[in-house]
Each structure stands twice: as structure tokens, then as C-alpha cells.
Amino acid sequence: MDLENFYNSLLVKNGFSEITVNGYRKVLLKFFKEIGTLTINEEIINGYIAKMRTNGYSYSHIVNTSVALERYTGFIGSPVKLGRPRKPKQLIKNVLTEGEVARILAVTKNKREQAILAILVYTGIRNKELCSLKVEDLDFDNQFLRVICGKGSKDRVVYFSKECSKILIEYLGEYKRDDKQFLFTTLVLRRQYNGWVLRKLVKVVSKRARVKKRVYPHLFRHSFACNLLNRGANIMTIQSLMGHNDVRTTLIYAHSTPQRIRQEYDFYMPSFI
């Protein structure tokens, strides 16, 4: 079947991760289900994308669908090229303040909860990156961790604080792990920690801390970047820590923290009197 051969090609020839291939699979299943046929042409595809844009689908949904259809039509020998809508300039809203983060850490009930949240809070790494961490990825002497095969299949180094180091050392003292083992596992089956369990933990602990905002794991990443900016961190440093390919992605945080712009204005504004 063309679809299965296509997915296998993405894995083998393009070197995409299973998560990425599953994303293509989900998009194409939805497309073929809605058009009601496996026989496609440029007219059908154009009509489908036009309907998505008319119905107000998100920028990312439209782009992901367009990319999947371009790759699939290229694979079957009938390539279709699609345009892209203009990317909206989004602002990061409702990030956690330093006080709210401190409250969340303060109400953790054990070293495991504290260690998981400390990683999110002090490093700003992504959900999947946290779940993939192994003990050997931590360097306590130099206080950094290695993110292996992060987003875009890139490796990078992310630093953590003395406070975070202390929490992680205490956690490993209580929850013994070999170097090759995952840093965090599920409690009952001892399997690799996963995004669903992480989201549930974050929701429970933030509710315990009486934080009124909707708190989810990726919000700690946004808050990490914004709080670094508010403390005066260089945008290029934040780009490196966040693992962004393009500094324009990092600049979203600068646009989302007007107080930092105000601080710099007040500091650098020449005096004419």
C-alpha cells in the first residue's frame, strides 16, 4: 500500500523519528477520511486546503497538512506544491512568575516529584527531552545535562543551578539508578516516563500550590525563557539554552515581555535636560 510504503520511506530514507512519522500518519488519515477517496489530484488538494483556511484552522495545522501532502504526492510521483499562510506573531501569555514556580516546588510531596519539576523549572527542556533523560546525561561536576537527539535530532548542553543539582543528587540517593537507566520511570511498571504522566503530575502539583493559571509542562519552558529575559539574559544565550534553530523563535519571548523592554528603555534613554 502506498501509504505504508510512504511511512516506511520517511523512517528509513528521510531518517525521521517515529513521533514525526506518526504526525504525518495522523494528518493523512484525517485528509483521506474527509475527502472519502484514496485517489487524489491537485484540484482535490487545493480545495481541501482552501476549506481549511476558510474555516479558520490554525497556522500550524494548515502548514503541517500542506507539508504532509507535498511529501506524499512527491513520493507517489505526482508532486503538488502548496503555498503557506503568513505566520501569525504570537505572544506568550500567562507565564509563571518566579513566585508561582517557587510555590509549585514547595508543595512537592517527595524527592521524585521535586526532581521532575526541578528539571522543568531550572533547564526549560521539552517534555520528550525530560522523558528521554538517562542518568549518564547528567554532569554534576559541571552542573549541566546533555539533551541527546532533541527536537530536530539535535544534541545540546543545558545548565542547571546548584539548587537543582542538590535536588537531583538527593533524588538519586533515594531512587537508585544505574548510569544507563532512564532518570525517571513510571512507579508501577518501571517503564520510561511519558508525556501523559508528566502532564498529570504538573496539573496535580500546580493545583496543590493553588496556582490559578492553566499549568502544563511546556509552560515551564516558556516561563524559563521569560524569567531569564526579565533578569537580563542575552537573547543568544537563551536561544542556545532553548535549542532554537532560528533566533526569531526566541525573539517571541522578547516581544512577550514588555517589562524587560521598559527596563532597558529606562536604563539607556539619554537625558536631554
C-alpha atoms as one frame of an Amber mdcrd trajectory, in Angstrom:
protein
   0.000   0.000   0.000   1.353   3.453  -0.967   0.663   4.963   2.467   2.568
   2.297   4.406   5.435   2.444   1.904   5.429   6.217   2.337   5.651   5.990
   6.138   8.471   3.443   5.880  10.286   5.747   3.464  10.045   8.626   5.931
  11.605   6.427   8.611  14.339   4.828   6.501  15.227   7.288   3.741  14.414
  10.593   5.425  15.555   9.472   8.865  12.508  10.960  10.597  11.663   9.939
  14.145   8.674   7.735  14.924   6.907  10.718  16.505   7.316  12.756  13.302
   6.109   9.877  11.115   3.082   9.386  13.368   2.321  13.079  12.869   2.276
  12.554   9.089   0.118   9.458   9.567  -2.444  11.346  11.658  -2.675  14.226
   9.161  -3.070  11.961   6.119  -5.635   9.690   7.798  -7.761  12.761   8.532
  -7.327  14.036   4.965  -8.323  10.775   3.255 -11.216  10.220   5.640 -12.650
  13.677   4.907 -12.283  13.512   1.116 -13.668   9.950   1.050 -11.243   8.514
  -1.520  -7.639   7.393  -1.883  -7.479   8.817  -5.415  -6.205  12.367  -5.207
  -5.180  15.144  -7.568  -4.139  18.786  -7.324  -7.709  20.055  -7.571  -8.852
  17.952  -4.594  -5.850  19.023  -2.519  -6.280  22.721  -3.346  -9.953  22.522
  -2.408  -9.142  20.836   0.900  -6.508  23.416   1.908  -8.787  26.272   0.818
 -11.542  24.864   3.042  -9.120  24.670   5.991  -8.182  28.328   5.541 -11.815
  29.409   5.131 -12.822  27.506   8.280 -10.139  29.220  10.349  -7.804  26.316
  11.034  -4.621  27.235  12.905  -1.429  28.180  11.085   0.390  25.078  12.341
  -2.464  22.738  11.321  -2.555  24.149   7.781   1.237  24.054   7.396   1.541
  20.519   8.776  -1.169  19.307   6.400   0.453  21.079   3.441   3.880  19.599
   4.195   2.456  16.089   4.566   0.550  16.339   1.277   3.586  17.742  -0.559
   5.774  14.892   0.652   3.169  12.237  -0.099   2.387  13.486  -3.615   6.119
  13.681  -4.295   6.502  10.087  -3.098   3.781   8.788  -5.451   5.235  10.704
  -8.402   2.615  13.473  -8.724   4.190  16.326  -6.751   1.972  19.224  -5.676
   3.431  22.494  -4.403   1.359  24.454  -1.888   1.750  27.983  -0.567   1.979
  28.873   3.105  -0.223  31.295   5.050   1.555  34.152   6.774   2.773  33.077
  10.203   0.961  34.971  12.957   3.051  36.845  15.505   2.024  35.144  18.706
   2.676  36.430  22.202   3.426  34.080  25.098   0.769  34.757  27.724   0.212
  33.765  31.347   3.729  32.525  32.032   4.571  31.577  35.596   6.223  34.166
  37.804   9.234  33.226  39.924   6.954  33.273  42.962   4.476  30.858  41.386
   7.268  28.484  40.375   8.652  28.606  43.930   5.205  27.724  45.318   4.910
  24.745  42.986   8.315  23.399  44.035   7.476  23.996  47.706   4.388  21.751
  47.678   6.013  18.674  46.121   5.434  15.668  48.386   8.587  13.637  47.725
  12.030  13.769  46.117  10.760  12.265  42.869   8.107  14.947  42.318  10.612
  17.603  43.297  13.302  16.299  40.927  10.962  16.073  37.929   9.696  19.611
  38.424  13.189  20.934  39.184  14.370  19.707  35.766  11.499  21.564  34.070
  11.968  24.698  36.156  15.747  25.086  36.028  16.504  23.869  32.477  13.471
  24.677  30.316  13.807  21.421  28.370  10.899  19.948  26.426   8.571  17.197
  27.705  10.037  14.498  25.462  13.577  15.568  26.310  12.884  15.153  30.023
  11.320  11.722  29.499  14.374  10.608  27.472  16.990  11.686  30.033  19.296
   8.994  31.373  21.432   9.185  34.487  24.591   9.318  32.372  23.317  12.508
  30.726  23.843  14.421  33.990  27.210  16.044  34.777  27.131  17.107  38.415
  30.726  18.346  38.461  29.993  20.968  35.817  26.265  21.256  36.533  24.846
  20.575  33.105  22.849  17.897  31.347  23.090  16.628  27.802  19.959  16.574
  25.698  20.549  13.714  23.263  18.637  13.774  19.992  16.299  16.598  20.980
  13.917  18.344  18.591  15.330  18.233  15.070  17.553  15.290  16.138  19.999
  17.765  17.705  22.150  17.309  20.799  22.794  20.223  23.131  24.046  21.086
  26.602  21.754  22.753  29.154  22.962  24.036  32.522  21.252  23.705  35.891
  21.711  25.520  39.198  23.245  24.405  42.497  19.745  24.134  43.944  18.681
  21.822  41.127  21.881  19.784  41.488  21.175  19.243  45.189  17.610  18.108
  44.476  18.759  15.639  41.795  21.519  14.186  43.991  19.042  13.640  46.830
  16.589  12.044  44.382  19.204   9.609  43.063  20.177   8.792  46.633  16.609
   7.702  47.335  15.694   6.288  43.899  18.722   4.241  42.850  19.538   4.222
  39.133  22.363   2.842  37.005  24.045   5.205  34.541  22.340   3.617  31.527
  18.858   3.740  33.058  16.278   6.457  32.455  16.409   9.192  35.073  12.652
   8.946  35.590  10.352   5.942  35.191   6.726   5.192  35.994   6.185   3.962
  39.548   4.276   0.730  38.973   5.688  -0.791  35.769   9.089   0.971  35.924
   8.785   1.976  32.289  10.160   5.104  30.645   8.393   8.210  31.872   5.982
   9.666  29.305   4.277  12.920  28.421   0.832  11.864  29.645   2.094  11.026
  33.138   4.142  14.248  33.220   1.130  16.397  32.326  -0.921  14.726  35.043
   1.787  15.331  37.664   2.170  19.001  36.714  -1.595  19.531  36.888  -1.897
  17.898  40.315   1.046  19.742  41.879   0.083  23.168  40.461  -3.445  22.693
  41.798  -1.949  21.773  45.162   0.037  25.031  45.023  -3.204  26.957  44.315
  -1.861  28.447  41.105  -4.848  29.856  39.233  -3.307  29.664  35.742  -3.614
  26.617  33.495  -0.290  24.911  34.121   1.168  22.312  31.737   4.756  21.068
  31.271   5.602  23.306  28.298   4.536  26.379  30.297   7.640  25.879  32.458
   9.723  26.160  29.283   8.033  29.444  28.333   8.389  30.724  31.898  12.074
  29.737  31.996  12.810  31.857  28.910  10.730  34.846  30.011  12.176  34.904
  33.527  15.714  34.719  32.118  14.911  37.687  29.893  13.468  39.660  32.792
  16.712  39.109  34.688  18.749  40.477  31.791  19.891  37.336  29.950  21.214
  37.770  26.412  18.820  36.622  23.664  21.566  34.493  22.042  22.199  32.693
  25.337  18.509  31.936  25.673  18.407  30.677  22.077  21.225  28.227  22.864
  19.617  27.000  26.091  16.228  26.561  24.430  17.687  24.732  21.429  16.093
  27.033  18.844  17.364  26.811  15.259  16.256  30.343  14.445  16.694  33.329
  16.768  13.340  34.617  15.507  11.689  31.846  17.518  13.477  33.077  20.647
  12.516  36.690  19.916   8.880  35.753  20.565   9.817  35.794  24.252  11.307
  39.273  23.939   8.080  40.539  22.352   6.098  38.828  25.141   7.946  40.562
  27.988   7.246  44.302  27.597   8.505  44.956  31.134  12.013  43.992  30.012
  11.820  46.465  27.118  10.642  49.120  29.557  13.563  48.394  31.904  16.074
  48.746  29.079  14.391  51.926  27.843  14.614  53.493  31.306  18.248  52.426
  31.675  19.553  53.507  28.272  17.345  56.508  27.490  19.575  59.595  27.071
  18.908  62.591  29.321  18.256  65.806  27.457  17.890  68.032  30.499
